Amino acid sequence: MAIALLAASEAEPPYDSNKITLNMTTAIRPALDNAVTVEEAVELFRNYNIYFSGDIECHYLIADASGDSIIVEFYDGELQKVEAETHYQITTNFIAYNRLNR
């Protein structure tokens, strides 16, 4: 499991008062410690509120040992997934969901 954290303006994470809130870097730890697949990591991210510290909004590129990858972004107050359309995936410091999935 590998997770990259990248700055991305326009990110709007959901908030649920019944969930624990984790800092954007701390949120990576449960996935690295417990997930084996990309989908397991995404589900772990869904279990928490993500707090962007230092006024830096972000998104995550997650990849697992099988070669699967996904970009996890927070757009329109929801966790959104951007799946690879090829055998590789890249991301930059811009939200991809609203550009690729519309």
WOSULPE-V850916 format. One record per run of one state. SS is the DSSP state (h for helix, s for strand, l for the rest). FROM is the first residue (numbers start at 1). LEN is the number of residues. If there is no record, write none. Layout:
ss = (SS;SS)
from = (FROM;FROM)
len = (LEN;LEN)
This chain:
ss = (l;s;l;s;l;s;l;h;l;h;l;s;l;h;l;s;l;s;l;s;l;s;l;h;l)
from = (1;2;8;9;10;20;24;27;35;38;47;48;52;53;56;58;64;69;76;78;84;94;95;97;101)
len = (1;6;1;1;10;4;3;8;3;9;1;4;1;3;2;6;5;7;2;6;10;1;2;4;2)
